Amino acid sequence: MVKSDLYEKLKIALLSVIPPGRIRFQEPMTLHTTFQIGGPADFLVFPNSIHEVAAALDLARQHGIAVTVLGNGSNVLVLDHGIRGMVIKFGNEMGYIRHNGNGTKVIAGAGALLSDVSSYAAQHHLSGLEFAIGIPGSIGGAVFMNAGAYEGEISQVVDAVTGVCPDGSIKRFTYAEIDFGYRHSIFQDNDCTICEVELALCDGIHQDIHCKMGEYTAKRQTKQPIEMPSAGSTFKRPPGYFAGTLIEQAGLKGLQIGGAQVSLKHAGFVVNAGGATAQDVLALIKEIQHRVNDQFGVLLQPEVRIIGEA
């Protein structure tokens, strides 16, 4: 069966389980990533429940179609020819946040923005998520890569995660099963799709929480290029070093290839200075790696997920 016939069958099947307003075809990923870079996705699906996620994954499996899962698109570089198959995007439809009103457990859908969950916790005098106030990703994406900042990591507050597994089953993963590490979780290895996150926070003092969040926000605004499109920190922190410091010491601040540039504000960020392509970013990453390794003997590893077709 040729691909066009297969895709038409999948399209019909998807429309039987998800309303047409939440399915888009040949959708530019420039509209769905914080880098504002990337070619089109064949199918872009916005589920509104765990059961819709399971249904979409099941249809993709039946039709032999690849699946890519995105949260806020804040830690990814989508390549210039886009993404083949189905992209499941967790947005507002899966962005709920709730708790029991007097306890310290907060439950969030995978599409909830991490900064929104942090603000929600603060409003209810719950501490533990102050570090997350400026992180641009979703809670699902944060768990996937164990996101962190200012000495905090999401692993410090996650109690359990509910996801859909490759066989279609819905499973609740306890903390011990998530296997958190530096920028790592079990979900990078088991192909399960994160749908809901349970957070175990603690009671805090409202003024102290907001004071700490204000300090982190001020640091981020003054030291990071949040005014420009990027995918956050471009490289993982190498043992014993800081990637941004090495890049700056190598004299690479402001280095530009095409529309991709090493931020003038923070050398650890590659930014879209205007019209950047994925190839521009990849070429700049390669040049940074080469020059830093040549000068300091340290090979920087990208933190940004690279997905799609070049």
N, C-alpha and C positions, 0 to 999 in steps of 0.2 A: 504494500500500500504506500503510495507517495505521501510525503509529509502534508501536503495541502489537504488531502482527504482525511488523514488522521487528525489534523488540527480542526477540521470542520466537525468531525464526530465529537471531539472533546468539547468544542464550543457549545454544541447542542446539549451535551451531557451536563456541562457546567451550568447552563441557563436553567436546567431543571432543578437545581439545588440552591443556586445563589441568584438573587435578582440582578437583572441586567445593569442597574445603576452601580453595582459594586463589582463589575467585571469590565476591564478595558483591554482593548486589543491594539498591538503595536504602539504601546504607550512609551513616550520618551522618558528614560530614567533620569534625565537632567531635571525633571520635575519632582523627583522622589528621592534625591540624595543631597546631602548638605554640600557636597563638592560641586553640585550642579553640572555633572559630567556623566556621559553614558548614552549609548544607543538604546533602541527600543526593546521592550520586553514583549514577547509573543502574546502572552496572557498575563495580565496583572489582576489579581483577585484580592478583594478586601473582605475577609470573613468577619462575622459579628458574633461568633460563638465557637467554643471548642468543637462542637459537633459539625459546624460548617467547615472548620479546618480539617477534621477527620474525613468529611465527605469529599472535599477538594483533593486531598492527598490520595484518597482511594481511587478517584477518577483518574488522576495522573498515573497511578500505578497500573490501573487496568489498561490504559492506553500507551504505557511505556514512555511516558513523558517526564523529563527531568523537572525537578522542583528546586527553586531557590527561595529562601525565606529572608525577608527584610523587616527590620523594625522601623526606626526613623531614618535609616539610610545614612547614618552619621559616621560610620567607621568603615565605609566601603568605597572602592573605586570600581565603577562599572565600566567595562571596556567599550570601545567605540562602536562595535557592531552589535552591542546590546546583549540580551540574555535570551537564549532559546528555551522553549518550554514554558512552564508556569512559574510566575513569581507570586508568592503569598506575602502580602504586605499588611502588617499589623498597624492600623491607624486608629482613628477615633472610635471606630466600631468596637475595637477591643482595648479601649483606653480607660476602662472603669477603674475606680479606686474606692475601696470601702474598708470599714472595720466595724467592730461590734459596739462601738460607742463608749465603752468604758474600759476596754482592754488595751493591750499593747501590740496586738497582731493586726497588720494591715495586709489586705489582699489587693493585688493589682493585675489587670489584664496585661498581656505582653506588649500591647501597643501604648500603654500609658507612658508619657514622657517621664524620664527619671527626675527631672527638675520639678515636675508637677507632683510626683509622689513625695519628693522631699518637702515641698511647700505644704502639701496635705498633712504630712506628719507634724510639721511645725505648728500648723493651725490647731492641731489636737494635742499639743504639748508633748509630742513624742520625739525622743532623741535617738540618734544613730545614723541618720541620713543627711546630716548637715553638709558633709563633704560633696554630696551629689547635686547641690543646688545649681551648678552651672554646667554640668555634663549634658551635652545635647542629645544623647541617645535615648532609646526606649528602655523600659525596665527589662524586657525580654532580651534585647541586645546586650544590656549591661550584664545580665546573668551569663549569657552565652560566652562572653569574653572576660568575665570577672572584672568589669570596669572599676576604676578607682581614681582617686585624686586626693592630694593633701593628706597622705598617710591613711586614707580610708579606702576600703574595697567593699563591693556589694556582698562578697562572701561573708563579711562580718555580721550581716543582718538577715541573710536569707535563711528561712526555716524549712521551706519545701517548695517544689516546683511541680506543676501539672503540665504534662505534654502529651502529644500524640506520637506514638512510635511507628516505625516503618511498616509493621504488620497491621496497623490501623487501631491498635489498642490504645486506650487512654490510661496513662500511668502517672501516679503521684510519686515523685522522687524525694526522698528525705535528704537532709543536708549531707549525711555521710555518703549517699549515693551520687552526689553531684560532682565529687572529686575536684573541688576547686584548687587551682594553682595560679601562678602569675599569668594573668591574661588567658586563663584556661578554665574550661569546665567540661564535664562529660559530654555535653551536647555538641561539642566539636568532633566527637568520636563516634557517637551512637546514632546519628541521623534522626534523633527525635526532635520534634518541633515544640519549642517552649510556648505555652499558651497562657499560663497563669502563675503568678509568683506570690508566695506567702512570706511576709517579712516579720521578724520578731524584733520589735523595737523596745525601748524602755521609757519610763516616765521621765520627763525633763522639766526644767524651768523655762517658761516661755521666753523670757528676756534673754537668757543665756543662749538658747537655741538660735534666736534671731540675730544676736550679736555675732555668733560664730558664722552664721550664714552670710551676714553682711561682710565680714572680713574676707571670706572665700570669694564672694562676688567681686569685691574690689580688686583682689589679687588677679582674678581672671580677666577683668576688664582692662587692667593696666599692663598685664604681661602677656596676654594671648591675643591673637588676631581674630577675635570673635566677629569683627565687622566684615570679614572676608570669607568667601566660600572655602571650606576645607573639609577634611575628614578627621579632624582632631590631630592628636599626636601621630606623626607619620611612622615613627620607629619605636620599637620596644626599647626599654631601658637596658643597655648592656651591663653585665655584672661589673660593679665598681666604677661605673661612669654614668653620666647623663648624656643622652643622645644630642640634645640641643646644644649643650656646652661643647661637645666634640665638633659639631657642625660649625658652630660659631668660631671656635679656635682654628678651624681649617680655613677660615676666611670666606665662608660660603653664604653668609647672610645676603639676601638680595639676588643670589644667582638665579637666572631665569632661562628656561627653555620653552619656547613658544609662549603659551599663556600660563605656564606653571612656574611658580616662584618660591624660593625659600623665603619665608616671612621675614620682613625687616624688624618685626616686633619680637618674634621668638623663633629661633632657628630650627626648633624641633617640629615646626609646622610647614608643610608644603601647602600653598594656597593657590586658588584659581584667581589669577590677577586679571582675567578677562579672556573669555573664549578658549580656555585651556581644553585640550583633548586628553584622553586617557594616555595616549602615546607620549604626550608632553610630560605628563606626571611620571610615567614609567622611566622615561629617559632621564629625568631629573633625579629620581630615586637612585638609578644606576650610577649616575655621576657622583652623587653624594656618597654612596657606598664606596666607590672607587677611591675618591679623594681622602675620605676619613680613614679607610683601611691603609692607604698608602702612607699617610702621615703618622697614624697612631697604632696601626696594627689591630684595629677593632673593626670587625665586619658587622655593620648595623643590619638588623633584621626588621622588615616592615611590620608594623602593627596593623596597618590598614588591610582589610580583606580585599583581594583583587578577584573580581568575578566577571563572567561573561566571555564574549568572543572578541579577540583583537581585530 
